[in-house]
Amino acid sequence: MKKPANFFDFDYFLGAINRAYYCILAVLVLLYENGHYAKTHQGLQVKYSELFIKTHLMERKHGDAMRYVFELRQTSDYDLDAELSKEDAMYAIEAATQFLEASKILLDA
């Protein structure tokens, strides 16, 4: 899989947003490590919030970022007239980077 930044370098912002969201989906590892599963993207967000945000194992900003980048991804993948910006892509890449770093810390704990 190409890194989100690779798409960003070529001004392909929709692809960068898409890849950033799928980087965030690494949260599945956190759920599986804790014996939980989700069948949908929405279910994943709910489970993540219940298990990691409400228990203060992860910062709320990561849950907010997951939801927002999901919305950006939905727009980039399914809205044929989508005009997402460089700033949207930059936010998605940064959010994914921070999300993965925080997830790694939790997994290593």
C-alpha positions, 0 to 999 in steps of 0.5 A: 500500500502506498503511504498517504504522503506519496499521493500528497506529493503528486497533488492527488489529495483524494488518494492521500485522504483515502490512504490516511483513513485506511492507516487509521483503520489500524485501530482494528489491531487494538480491538482484536488485541482486546477481544473485540470486533466491529463489522462496519466503519461506524461500529468500529468508531463506536467500539473504539470510543467505548474501549479507548476514549471513554476509558482514557486509554487514548486521547479524545482527539484521536476519536475525533480525527477518526470520525473526521477523516472517515467523513473526508474519505467518504467524500473523496471516494463517493462524491464524484464532484468532491473538491477536497483541498490540500489542507484536508489532505494535510490534516488527514495525513497528520491525524493518521500519523498521530493516531498510529503513533498513539496506537503503537504506544498503547500496543507496546504497553 
